[in-house]
Amino acid sequence: MVNEKVLIRTKFRRLKKVSKFMVILTLILAIILVTFFIGFLLNKPPVINQNKIVIENPLKEIVFANKNEQGLVDKQQVINQALQEFDKDYINYILLALGVTKLKRSLIGYGNPKVEFKIDEELWSSEIIDQSLNTQKSTIDDPDVRFHMPKTEIIESLLSSDINQFVINSVSSGNTQIELIASKPELLSKGYLGMYKDLTGSDPNLE
């Protein structure tokens, strides 16, 4: 009888230990999941119309087509082919690298953000309407900002391992130039000043 009581107590103690272990394990897993979820929210990609922006690098297929059996890529051939196939997908990709997702419609009556590109002898433009990129090979009425950027520089940026840093370096070296056209209140109301500082490291000199 005594042995049975001792056995029951031993089982009960073991059960309590197992229960405590399960509770602690559950808490640890919960903390890990919450930490992961918060990290995901803080690092999630920009959103357009409640959907993640997923724009495939337009050079992806060109690079694949110019890769030999050893896996080496003929970079010059890629550049030559990209120069021939250059279209609005290249502009949209570089717009994201420039930080266009930070722009917004003016709340004080200036309308949508309008960006123009002077690329060699070509003019491209994009208007951000409801946070969608509307890009075309033409000028645009009353652009807010004009980027001067060689076409080869855009292609090189798409080939780089870190396009955002490439663009920052390109602005710093003068290969890419930013021309602020709109007034300071308009630029400020659309979010350009923050974008300019991210690219240049300084505030624009505006009166």
Secondary structure, DSSP 8 states (H G I E B T S, - for coil): -HHHHHHHHHHHHHHHHHHHHHHHHHHHHHHHHHHHHHHHHHH---EETTEE-----TTHHHHHHTB-TTS-B-HHHHHHHHHHH--HHHHHHHHHHHTGGG----TTS--S-EEEEEETTEEEEEEEETTEEEEESS--SS-SEEEE--HHHHHHHHHSS-HHHHHHHHHHHTSSEEEE-S-HHHHHHHTHHHHHHHHHSS-----
